[in-house]
């Protein structure tokens, strides 16, 4: 299999062919979803959290796009007998969720868009991303960790839960330079999804850390207002990786959304 993944160990056939697809942030791994996989397993919900290319045994590619990755995800879901998925994407995973919905709306039961944005990069952002790529190529994965980690959690969490910070940093430094830079190139080349928002017809939950500095609450509010019927929930005391920083609050919102989608 081209993509490695973590799962709840529950088959979609036990959930009427449905599953939850968890798409991770940059530049961490599917390990970020462990708190959610545990909660979903306890609730009896099938879920799969794939690793992007080059991460934890997934096939490494020097160049890829979110559209190509979405097609790979569709094959992955088909292979486990999933007919429809609730696609949960955080940050980069949100960009991938947009690409999946754009290509496979009929296979999308719902979307959960977390700490992400719909618009493409402005020129200044693209310039900063290119500089990031060059710095990682010159100094390695530790450079990516050094640049990204300060934005992931609130200062209070760094002080109170240093183990979480170490765990997250290890996900980054365990990757290759190629995996990190290829993912960043995919981010730079992503399609603008702003015009897609009003056309989304499936149920949508927008989740965002109230203290997220990378994708702030105003960004999340704009997404929710642009999607018909979307629900917005801001997670207190959470930064960018809201699912890891406040897993109980995140899981409560996610499970409530899934229960409504499943009609149970």
CORHUDA-V66098 format. One record per helix or strand of 2 or more residues. SS is the DSSP state (H for helix, E for strand). FROM is the first residue (numbers start at 1). TO is the last residue. If there is no record, write none. Layout:
BEGIN
SS:FROM:TO / SS:FROM:TO
END
This chain:
BEGIN
E:5:7 / H:12:15 / E:18:23 / H:30:42 / E:47:50 / H:66:79 / E:84:90 / H:92:103 / H:105:107 / E:108:114 / H:123:139 / H:141:151 / H:155:160 / H:162:173 / H:177:188 / H:194:199 / E:203:209 / H:217:226 / E:231:235 / H:242:245 / H:247:262
END
